[in-house]
């Protein structure tokens, strides 16, 4: 049997918690070390499975990896074994990690060729990789899918800058194309580029390495190709998804929690979205303080209609926090419509919440109406399985607020995205046991 968490719910928590480094930034930043032979030092790296797999993969490819502190590593990509990409070992490792797609851009840029297995990852509906491939093709790369071994072979010996209009503002797609373009000949313009803080971090890091990227933070990036890049140091942002999860956790369990060092200015619309659910939170320096609240009431729109919370590309609300908002809304006063636009099966975990006593109408795969219980009826503990990273944490939050005992199976899914989550929650007073 795999690991599970057993949770005794209904206890208020108290204390301070420090968010980990951002998972989604890590996968991009770590891939960028392949762009130079000089050393790159990266700190605030989260200690989670997906990131460790990518670091291991970099090591297998010939990158010299030195751990300097628990969250800090030095990478030197001097001698890369390009034959490794067509090996069965790479197929097994690369295929099990969706983030492995991120190494393609840097490899194409620096070595002019790459091979990648068809990727795997989260079960949240189709995640197309067309954006990545179309971007590389625009720069002059040629793709050849080999159905016998399941690899894409890519030839990019002559990448040239060009105008690219992305079909979707994909964060990983933009990052990958940016990394390929920094060493291409001439100027590349990317329109409808993603502009998430994590992507801004990547562009700033590349510029410190000698790249020439302008328009950072907007959806129009201009990249003047350079011949080579050098080393640098980089510190990753805290994970905004964790920060949002902890805000929701505090509200649902009626706890007083301080979230430390959140880089508040990089959180965009996230704090206000939770305020619209009626959650009181205040900025104290670079911390977020959430007081213990017995009730929180969902705002309505000015004309009195039901509040809708939907995801959108940055600076809109991140889809990764919609499952958290949905869970938190179950104990609010009032109703809210949750509209998950980007992924078609991320709302299917609501059946577990229904079993716990929540009042939710699943309208279709993309929309759910939550009728808040105003904490008058506590959720009840049940046994459940975590379907994906974000739903897993949402269910964990639900279990911590519920009456009685809950068991969550398949916690490997949670641990792909959240480091030492049980230890850190225990420090706040949560009753959570790993079995």
BATOR-718915 format. One record per residue (C-alpha): z, x, y; residue in three letters. Coordinates in steps of 0.001 Angstrom, whole numbers, plus 524288, in hexadecimal, padded with zeros to 5 digits. Each point is the difference from the previous one (the first is absolute). Layout:
BEGIN
ZXYALA
...
//
This chain:
BEGIN
800008000080000UNK
7FCE88049E80DBAUNK
80A168016B80ACDUNK
805807F416806E7UNK
8095B7FD1480B2AUNK
80B817F6DB7FDEFUNK
804B47FA5F80CE7UNK
80C2A7F83280332UNK
7FBD47F8AF80C29UNK
8067A7F90380B38UNK
8078380B868059AUNK
7FE96803BB80E54UNK
7FC5180E4180204UNK
803CA8092C80AFFUNK
7FC7980D578050FUNK
7F4DE808EF803C8UNK
7F387802D27F8A0UNK
7F56C80A14802B6UNK
7F2097FBEC7FCE2UNK
7F80F809447F785UNK
7F36C8068380455UNK
7F43D7F6FE80015UNK
7F9687FE937F2BEUNK
7F2DB7FBFC805A6UNK
7FFF280B5C80981UNK
803B6809957F537UNK
7F3F87FD417F7BCUNK
7F6FB8032480B81UNK
8076D80BAA8056AUNK
80183806777F2AAUNK
7F1747FEB07FD5BUNK
7FD06806BD80CFAUNK
805E980CD87FB25UNK
7F34F801D27F855UNK
7F868801C380CB8UNK
804DB80DD680277UNK
8039D80C487F89DUNK
80B3E8027780974UNK
80DFB7FB6C7FD61UNK
804547F26080443UNK
80E537FC0880048UNK
803497F1817FF1BUNK
80D8F7FA168018EUNK
806217F2887FE0FUNK
7F8187FE1E7F381UNK
805447F44E7F83EUNK
804F9802E97F250UNK
7F8407F55F7F910UNK
7F75D7FF867F406UNK
7F2BB7FE43806A8UNK
8028680B6980928UNK
8053F808DB7F548UNK
7F3E47FD087F7D9UNK
7F729803F380B42UNK
8079780CA380259UNK
7FEFD803007F17DUNK
7F16C7FD2E8006FUNK
7FE698097580B73UNK
8071F80A517F7F0UNK
7F6F47FDAA7F45FUNK
7F45E80223808F9UNK
804EB80D78803CBUNK
807AA7FD3080C76UNK
80BFE808CB800F9UNK
80B447F669801F3UNK
80D3C8052680493UNK
80B887F6CB801C1UNK
807EF804BD80BB2UNK
809EC7F4CA800A7UNK
801B97F2D47F90DUNK
7F6377F9A38095FUNK
7F82580BF580454UNK
7F4C3806E87F941UNK
7F68580AE280366UNK
7F2077FEE17FAEFUNK
7F5B280AA97FF2CUNK
7F2A67FB8E7FB50UNK
7FA0B80D927FEEFUNK
7F9EB7FFC47F27DUNK
7FBE77F2687FBCEUNK
7FABC7FE427F24AUNK
7F4BD7F6A080269UNK
7FD307FEE87F153UNK
80D0B7F9097FE83UNK
7F9CE7F3B9805C2UNK
7F74F7FDB17F471UNK
80AE4802417F5FCUNK
806777F5BA7F763UNK
80D2F803FB8059CUNK
7FB637FC7A80DAAUNK
7FA6F7F3547FADCUNK
80D2C7FC5C7FA14UNK
807DD803DA80C0AUNK
7F6537FC1180A80UNK
7FD237F3187F966UNK
80E657FC097FFC4UNK
801F78027F80E7AUNK
7F8F77F81680A40UNK
8033B80A4A80A38UNK
7F73E809A37F8C7UNK
7F4517FA2680738UNK
8058E8068280C40UNK
7FCD680DC27FB52UNK
7F16A7FD1C7FFBEUNK
7FD8F8010280EB6UNK
8066F80D6980186UNK
7F95F805387F3B6UNK
7F28E7FB9080463UNK
80235805FA80D54UNK
8049180D2B7FB28UNK
7F8C1801FF7F328UNK
7F43A7F70980123UNK
802997F9447F2F6UNK
809F97F7E17F8A6UNK
8016F7F7B47F3EEUNK
8094C7F4817FF5EUNK
803D77F6D27F519UNK
7FFF87F16D80279UNK
80D5D7FD7980647UNK
80BA27F7B87FB9CUNK
80C7A7FBB180723UNK
806A67F38F80483UNK
7FD6A7F2977FA23UNK
7FDDA7F8CF80CC8UNK
7F2107FBAD7FE9AUNK
7F3898076880270UNK
800C880BAE808DBUNK
7F2628045A802D8UNK
7FCB780E3C801D6UNK
7F2997FD18805B4UNK
804B1803A980D9CUNK
802FD80DE07FB7EUNK
7F325801CB7F8D8UNK
7F7647F9C680A6CUNK
8064B808C980A2DUNK
7FD7180C397F7E6UNK
7F1EB7FBB47FDB1UNK
7FDE07FE3480E92UNK
8046580E24801D2UNK
7F5D38041C7F614UNK
807328002F7F302UNK
7F8E27FBA67F39EUNK
807077F84F7F55EUNK
7FCFF7FF527F1B1UNK
8083E7F7867F6F4UNK
80055804A67F1FCUNK
8039D7F4617F73EUNK
801C5809087F42DUNK
80BEB8070F80572UNK
803D67F66F80AD1UNK
7FEA180A0D80AEDUNK
7F9627FF6F80D25UNK
7F92D80CEF802D6UNK
7FE30802AF80E67UNK
7F743809FD80671UNK
80309802B380E3AUNK
7FA7C80D7680260UNK
7FA4C7FC0B80D1BUNK
808D17F67D8074CUNK
7FB227FC5C80D86UNK
806DB7F87580ABEUNK
7FB247F23380258UNK
803B57F2888053FUNK
807D97F8367F622UNK
803DD7F1BE80173UNK
80A0A7FD507F55CUNK
7FE897F3007F8F5UNK
80EE17FE9A80025UNK
80A8F8072080792UNK
805488062F7F39FUNK
80AE6809D78028BUNK
7FD13808777F42BUNK
7F1677FE5F80225UNK
800FF8047980E22UNK
808D980B6C7FC50UNK
7F6C78046F7F55AUNK
7F3F17FF61808A7UNK
80732806F880B26UNK
803C580B157F6C6UNK
7F1F78013F7FB58UNK
7FAB27FF9B80DF4UNK
808C280A7D80616UNK
7F81480AC37F945UNK
7F2A77F93580082UNK
7F55180547808F6UNK
7FF067F8BC80CE6UNK
807367F43A8054EUNK
804B37F44D7F832UNK
803BE7F3188064AUNK
807FA7F6637F7F8UNK
8009A7F21E8055DUNK
809247F5A07FA62UNK
8089980B707FC11UNK
80DCD7FCDD7FBA0UNK
809EB8041A80A57UNK
80D147FF1F7F8B2UNK
80A9D809B28041EUNK
7FDF7807117F308UNK
7F1B7802398031AUNK
8039B8048680DB7UNK
80956809AA7F99BUNK
7F5028052E7F76EUNK
7F6B38019880B96UNK
80A608071180818UNK
802CF8090D7F48EUNK
7F16F802E57FE31UNK
7FECE802FD80E84UNK
80B4E809AD7FEF1UNK
7F844806437F4E5UNK
7F450801A380918UNK
7F8817F33C7FE4CUNK
7FA4A7F90A80BDCUNK
803507F1887FECAUNK
800C57F72280BD6UNK
802ED7F17F80152UNK
80C638011A7F7BFUNK
807407F2F97FFE3UNK
7F3AC7F829802C4UNK
7F5D77FA417F6C5UNK
7F57380950804BEUNK
801C780E077FB71UNK
7F73480B308042BUNK
8003B80C407F790UNK
7F91A80C78803DEUNK
7FDEF8080B7F3B7UNK
805FE80DA27FF86UNK
7FD2B80B017F668UNK
80DCD802187FAECUNK
80E0E7FB5D80133UNK
80CC38079680020UNK
80E097FD977FBC0UNK
80A5D7F7E7806D8UNK
80D427F9697FE91UNK
8019C7F14D7FF2CUNK
80B647F6857FF49UNK
7FD517F2887FA95UNK
8040D7F34E80695UNK
80A8C7F7887F9D9UNK
7FAA87F5517F73CUNK
7FE407F3A580824UNK
7FF807F7B87F3AFUNK
80D86804CA7FC3AUNK
804F17FD7580DBAUNK
7FADA7F20A7FF6BUNK
805C67FE437F268UNK
80D7E8042D804D6UNK
7FF547F6AE80BB0UNK
7FD267F4F77F665UNK
80AB7804937F6D4UNK
80A227FFCD80AF1UNK
7FC447F23D8043CUNK
7FFCC7FA327F25DUNK
80CEF805BD7FBB3UNK
806B37FD6A80D22UNK
802B080E8B80164UNK
802298091D80B6EUNK
7F6AF80B497FDE0UNK
7FB2D80B2280889UNK
7F2C7805C17FC76UNK
7FF8D80DFE804FBUNK
7F4F3807D680650UNK
7F5867F5777FF19UNK
7F60A8055780A00UNK
801057F2B380690UNK
7F3E2801BB80872UNK
7F790801937F3D4UNK
8049E7F3137F9FCUNK
7F6A67F7AA807F9UNK
801AB7F1737FDC9UNK
80988801387F499UNK
80D137FE4D8072BUNK
7FAF17F4328078CUNK
7FABC7F98B7F3B9UNK
80DA68004C7FA23UNK
8058D7FB0B80CEEUNK
7F6DC7F43D7FEBAUNK
8072F7FCBB7F365UNK
80C5C7FF7380842UNK
8056380D447FBECUNK
807D5806BE80A8BUNK
7FD2780E6E8007EUNK
801F1809AC80AD8UNK
7FAC380D5C802EBUNK
80A8980A42801E7UNK
7F98280CC58039FUNK
7F6DE8020E7F47DUNK
808177F7A27F6B9UNK
7FF2F7F1877FD02UNK
80CFA7F8BD7FF74UNK
800667F2F47F8EFUNK
80CB37F863801B1UNK
8057F7F7897F514UNK
7FA2A7F267801B9UNK
804287F35D7F970UNK
7F3637F92D803F2UNK
7F2A4803528053EUNK
7F67C7F5C3804B8UNK
7F1318013D7FF99UNK
7F9907FE1E80D34UNK
7F5227F60780176UNK
7F3C880226807FCUNK
800B27FB8080E3DUNK
7F95F7F3187FCBBUNK
80A007FD6D7F54EUNK
7F70A802D07F47EUNK
804A0807837F40BUNK
800CE80EB48014CUNK
7F558807627F894UNK
8019B80E397FC52UNK
7F3948069A7FB5DUNK
7FBEE80DEB7FD54UNK
7F57B806E7807DDUNK
7FAFF80DDB801BFUNK
8089C80851808EFUNK
805017FD5280A37UNK
801847F2F37F8E0UNK
80A817FD917F5C9UNK
7FF13808637F3C0UNK
7FD157F8BA7F334UNK
80A298087A7F92EUNK
80AFA7F8B9806F5UNK
7FB637F2107FDBDUNK
8071A7FEF07F2EDUNK
80C8580446806EEUNK
7FE097F60180AE5UNK
7FDA37F57C7F5D8UNK
80CB3802E17F8D9UNK
807DE800DA80C96UNK
7FA697F2E88047BUNK
8058F7F9347F3EBUNK
80DB4800D9805EDUNK
7FC237FD9280E29UNK
8014A7F31380715UNK
7F2987F9EA801E6UNK
7F2AB801837F9BCUNK
7F57A80A4480082UNK
7F243801897FA9EUNK
7FD8380D727FA19UNK
7F18F803677FFDAUNK
7FC7F80BFC7F7E8UNK
7F1E8802AD803CFUNK
7FD4580D3C7FA18UNK
803CE7FF207F1A7UNK
7FE1C7F4637F740UNK
80B3D801007F673UNK
80B3E8054B807EBUNK
806797F2AD80145UNK
800B77FD2C7F17FUNK
80DE88052A7FF4BUNK
804D57F375806A9UNK
801A67F9C17F286UNK
80BDB808EE7FE37UNK
805927FB6580D02UNK
7FDED7F1D47FBE3UNK
807D4802DB7F3B1UNK
80ABC8052E808E4UNK
800377F31E80778UNK
7F7878032C80BC7UNK
7F7D57F51D80622UNK
7F21680511800B8UNK
7F2E17F92A7FF08UNK
7F561809407FB5FUNK
7F4107FA38806A7UNK
7F60D809627FA05UNK
7FF7380E847FC5BUNK
800C1803A380E5EUNK
809A17F6628060FUNK
80DCD7FB807FD9DUNK
8088E7F6D8807E7UNK
80E68803857FFB1UNK
80A1B7F591802FAUNK
80C468075F803BFUNK
80CEB7FC927F978UNK
807DC8046680C02UNK
809488071A7F68FUNK
805A97F2B07FC1FUNK
7FB66801F77F213UNK
800D880DDF7FADDUNK
7F524804D37F750UNK
80493801C07F1EDUNK
7FEA280C3B7F7DAUNK
7F5898006F7F54FUNK
7F8D1809E37F777UNK
7F2BD803FD80542UNK
7F56580A4E7FFA0UNK
7FA9D8071C80BD1UNK
7F1267FE458014EUNK
7FD59809F580AE6UNK
8074F8093F80911UNK
8022D7F6D380B80UNK
802D07F3B47F810UNK
8099F8082B7F81EUNK
8080E8034580BEBUNK
7FF1B7F202804E0UNK
805A37FB5B7F30FUNK
80A7480A89800DAUNK
803EC7FACA80D76UNK
800067F2177FAB4UNK
808B4804517F4B2UNK
809A9806C280926UNK
801797F359807BDUNK
8007B7F7247F3F7UNK
80BC87FA557F938UNK
802E78061A7F2D3UNK
7F8F180A4F7F848UNK
7F1918038D80089UNK
7F870809707F78BUNK
7F3558060D804DAUNK
7F724806447F5DEUNK
7F450808F180249UNK
807418070480AF2UNK
7F66780B437FE74UNK
7F79C7F7DE80933UNK
80ACF8003080A42UNK
8025480E897FE4FUNK
7F1BF8031780281UNK
802F37FCC080E25UNK
80E9D8010B802A3UNK
807EF80C4B7FD74UNK
80D887FF1E7F9A2UNK
800B17F1E480475UNK
80BA87FC957F755UNK
8082E80BA1804B2UNK
7FD097FD3480E35UNK
8033C7F1837FECFUNK
80C8E8031F7F8ADUNK
804228083380BAAUNK
7FF4E7F35C80803UNK
808A97F9177F5FEUNK
7F5B17F9AE7F751UNK
803DD7FD287F1F4UNK
7F4078054E7F8F1UNK
7FFB9806A47F2C2UNK
7F4A7806C27F94DUNK
7FEC87FD477F171UNK
//
